[in-house]
Amino acid sequence: MEQTASLSQPTRRGAAAARRRVRTQEILAATRALFDERGVRDAQIEDIARAVGINRAIVYRHFSGKEELFALTLVGYLDELRGLLDAADDRTAPCTDRLVALVSTFADYGIGHPAFVDCAQSLMGRTGPELLDEVSEETALKLGRAISGCLVVLTTVLDQGRESGEFSVSDPHVLANVLYASALGALQLARVGILVRELAPGTPATAEISAPQVKDFLVSSAVALAVHGITSHA
């Protein structure tokens, strides 16, 4: 009898862990759906809980806070993006063509998923210690792996282009990170669709800019930086 009880204990724990994993994925899926529908700023914990059919207290049993929930939702976006980048990278093509394909894919994804851009920019505004104050080490590790997973596709092309002589890149890792960060800012501009210029001295004015224009600039600037290189002052 005692042996039966001891055997059933791990079974119950395993079942509870499985239910917890399912519920965690349900919450993440609901968060992603609200992000895509309303944007990051308008997604509230109450709405996420309601979409899953639970109360908000249960959300906080699975996530330490809103920041951790949003960070893990960003991991989902990045994992999806990584798959698209891998699919877009034709390893038999010249590295310049591969770079164009990767930056175009990134731009198309950001234009099609503005909540991804918002979420990524929001988390980038925190230093490492600040982020670790808001999310667990496990979540921070998952986020780091997801970002580096996307960057490694780009870094590999930059490195191979340097080896083939197509690119003049002193440090592919630095350039890949700069392209990632600057692309997020440019994609925010594409979302807003407005740029500021000086109509006359001291007189500002606005003008329209389209998403395709922003995408073209991203692709052209990435190729220019890779081909012609930059001077490091480090």
C-alpha positions as CSV (number, residue, x, y, z in Angstrom):
1,M,0.0,0.0,0.0
2,E,2.8,2.4,0.9
3,Q,4.6,1.5,-2.3
4,T,1.5,2.3,-4.4
5,A,1.2,5.7,-2.7
6,S,4.8,6.5,-3.3
7,L,4.5,5.6,-7.0
8,S,1.4,7.7,-7.5
9,Q,3.1,10.8,-6.0
10,P,5.5,11.4,-8.9
11,T,2.6,10.6,-11.3
12,R,0.5,13.4,-9.8
13,R,3.5,15.8,-9.9
14,G,4.1,14.9,-13.5
15,A,0.4,15.5,-14.4
16,A,0.5,18.9,-12.5
17,A,3.6,19.9,-14.4
18,A,2.0,19.0,-17.7
19,R,-1.1,21.0,-16.9
20,R,1.1,24.0,-15.9
21,R,3.0,23.8,-19.2
22,V,-0.3,23.7,-21.2
23,R,-1.7,26.7,-19.2
24,T,1.6,28.6,-19.8
25,Q,1.3,28.1,-23.5
26,E,-2.3,29.1,-23.5
27,I,-1.4,32.4,-21.8
28,L,1.4,33.0,-24.2
29,A,-0.8,32.3,-27.2
30,A,-3.5,34.7,-25.8
31,T,-0.8,37.4,-25.3
32,R,0.5,37.0,-28.8
33,A,-3.1,37.2,-30.2
34,L,-3.8,40.4,-28.3
35,F,-0.4,41.9,-29.4
36,D,-1.2,41.2,-33.1
37,E,-4.8,42.5,-32.7
38,R,-4.3,45.6,-30.5
39,G,-0.6,46.2,-30.1
40,V,1.6,45.9,-27.1
41,R,0.5,49.1,-25.3
42,D,-3.2,48.1,-25.4
43,A,-2.7,44.5,-24.2
44,Q,-3.7,44.3,-20.5
45,I,-3.2,41.4,-18.1
46,E,-7.0,41.4,-17.5
47,D,-7.7,41.0,-21.2
48,I,-5.2,38.2,-21.5
49,A,-6.6,36.3,-18.5
50,R,-10.2,36.8,-19.9
51,A,-9.1,35.4,-23.3
52,V,-7.8,32.2,-21.5
53,G,-10.8,32.0,-19.2
54,I,-8.9,32.5,-16.0
55,N,-8.5,35.4,-13.5
56,R,-5.4,37.6,-13.5
57,A,-4.0,36.0,-10.3
58,I,-3.4,32.8,-12.2
59,V,-1.4,34.6,-14.8
60,Y,1.0,35.7,-12.1
61,R,1.3,32.2,-10.9
62,H,2.9,31.3,-14.2
63,F,4.9,34.5,-14.8
64,S,6.7,36.8,-12.4
65,G,5.2,39.9,-14.0
66,K,4.1,41.6,-17.1
67,E,7.7,42.1,-18.3
68,E,8.4,38.4,-18.1
69,L,5.2,37.5,-20.0
70,F,6.1,40.1,-22.7
71,A,9.7,38.8,-22.9
72,L,8.5,35.2,-23.5
73,T,6.0,36.4,-26.1
74,L,8.9,38.2,-27.8
75,V,10.8,34.9,-27.8
76,G,7.9,33.4,-29.8
77,Y,8.2,36.2,-32.4
78,L,11.9,35.7,-32.6
79,D,11.7,32.0,-33.0
80,E,9.2,32.5,-35.8
81,L,11.5,35.1,-37.4
82,R,14.5,32.7,-37.2
83,G,12.6,30.1,-39.2
84,L,11.8,32.7,-41.9
85,L,15.4,33.9,-42.0
86,D,16.7,30.3,-42.4
87,A,14.2,29.7,-45.2
88,A,15.2,32.9,-47.0
89,D,18.9,32.2,-46.9
90,D,20.0,30.6,-50.1
91,R,23.5,29.3,-49.2
92,T,24.4,28.8,-52.9
93,A,23.9,32.5,-53.8
94,P,26.4,35.3,-53.5
95,C,26.6,36.7,-50.0
96,T,25.4,40.1,-51.2
97,D,22.2,38.5,-52.5
98,R,21.9,36.5,-49.3
99,L,22.2,39.7,-47.2
100,V,19.5,41.4,-49.3
101,A,17.2,38.5,-48.7
102,L,17.8,38.4,-45.0
103,V,17.3,42.2,-44.4
104,S,14.2,42.1,-46.7
105,T,12.7,39.2,-44.7
106,F,13.4,41.0,-41.4
107,A,11.8,44.2,-42.8
108,D,8.7,42.4,-44.1
109,Y,8.3,40.6,-40.8
110,G,8.5,43.8,-38.8
111,I,6.1,45.6,-41.1
112,G,3.7,42.7,-40.9
113,H,4.1,42.4,-37.1
114,P,4.3,45.9,-35.6
115,A,3.8,44.4,-32.1
116,F,7.0,42.5,-32.5
117,V,8.8,45.8,-33.1
118,D,7.2,47.5,-30.1
119,C,7.9,44.6,-27.8
120,A,11.5,44.3,-29.0
121,Q,12.1,48.0,-28.6
122,S,10.5,48.1,-25.1
123,L,12.8,45.4,-23.8
124,M,15.9,46.9,-25.5
125,G,15.3,50.0,-23.4
126,R,16.5,48.1,-20.3
127,T,20.0,47.4,-19.3
128,G,21.0,43.8,-18.5
129,P,20.7,44.3,-14.7
130,E,17.4,46.1,-15.1
131,L,16.0,43.3,-17.2
132,L,17.2,40.7,-14.6
133,D,15.3,42.6,-11.9
134,E,12.1,42.1,-13.9
135,V,12.4,38.6,-15.4
136,S,13.9,35.3,-14.2
137,E,17.4,34.2,-15.3
138,E,15.7,31.4,-17.3
139,T,13.6,33.9,-19.2
140,A,16.5,36.2,-19.8
141,L,18.5,33.2,-21.2
142,K,15.6,32.2,-23.5
143,L,15.4,35.8,-24.8
144,G,19.2,35.9,-25.4
145,R,19.1,32.6,-27.2
146,A,16.2,33.8,-29.4
147,I,17.9,37.1,-30.3
148,S,21.3,35.4,-31.0
149,G,19.5,32.7,-33.0
150,C,18.3,35.4,-35.5
151,L,21.6,37.2,-35.4
152,V,23.7,34.1,-36.1
153,V,22.0,33.8,-39.5
154,L,23.1,37.3,-40.4
155,T,26.5,37.0,-38.8
156,T,27.2,33.9,-40.8
157,V,26.5,35.6,-44.1
158,L,28.6,38.7,-43.1
159,D,31.5,36.4,-42.1
160,Q,31.3,34.3,-45.2
161,G,31.1,37.5,-47.3
162,R,34.2,38.8,-45.6
163,E,36.0,35.5,-46.4
164,S,35.0,35.6,-50.0
165,G,36.0,39.2,-50.4
166,E,32.5,40.5,-51.1
167,F,32.3,42.4,-47.8
168,S,34.7,44.6,-45.8
169,V,33.5,43.9,-42.3
170,S,35.9,44.2,-39.4
171,D,33.5,42.6,-36.9
172,P,30.4,40.7,-38.2
173,H,28.9,40.5,-34.7
174,V,29.0,44.3,-34.2
175,L,27.5,45.0,-37.6
176,A,24.8,42.4,-37.1
177,N,23.8,43.9,-33.8
178,V,23.8,47.4,-35.2
179,L,21.7,46.3,-38.1
180,Y,19.2,44.6,-35.8
181,A,18.9,47.7,-33.5
182,S,18.7,50.2,-36.3
183,A,16.2,48.1,-38.2
184,L,13.8,48.2,-35.3
185,G,14.0,51.9,-35.1
186,A,13.4,52.3,-38.9
187,L,10.5,49.9,-38.7
188,Q,8.9,52.1,-36.1
189,L,9.2,54.9,-38.6
190,A,7.6,52.7,-41.2
191,R,4.7,52.1,-38.9
192,V,4.2,55.8,-38.1
193,G,4.6,56.7,-41.8
194,I,5.7,60.3,-41.0
195,L,9.0,62.0,-41.2
196,V,10.0,65.5,-40.0
197,R,11.9,68.0,-42.1
198,E,12.7,71.7,-42.1
199,L,10.4,73.6,-44.5
200,A,12.2,76.8,-43.8
201,P,14.8,77.9,-41.1
202,G,13.0,77.3,-37.8
203,T,9.9,76.0,-39.5
204,P,9.4,72.2,-39.1
205,A,7.1,70.3,-41.4
206,T,6.0,66.7,-41.8
207,A,6.0,64.4,-44.8
208,E,4.9,60.9,-45.5
209,I,7.2,57.9,-45.8
210,S,6.0,54.5,-46.9
211,A,6.9,51.1,-45.5
212,P,8.4,50.1,-48.9
213,Q,10.7,53.2,-48.8
214,V,11.9,52.2,-45.3
215,K,12.5,48.7,-46.4
216,D,14.6,49.9,-49.4
217,F,16.7,52.1,-47.2
218,L,17.3,49.2,-44.7
219,V,18.4,46.9,-47.5
220,S,20.6,49.5,-49.2
221,S,22.3,50.7,-46.0
222,A,23.0,47.1,-44.9
223,V,24.6,46.3,-48.2
224,A,26.6,49.5,-48.2
225,L,27.9,48.9,-44.7
226,A,28.8,45.4,-45.5
227,V,30.5,46.1,-48.8
228,H,32.3,49.3,-48.0
229,G,32.8,48.7,-44.3
230,I,33.0,51.2,-41.4
231,T,35.9,52.7,-39.5
232,S,36.1,51.5,-35.9
233,H,37.2,54.0,-33.3
234,A,37.3,51.5,-30.5
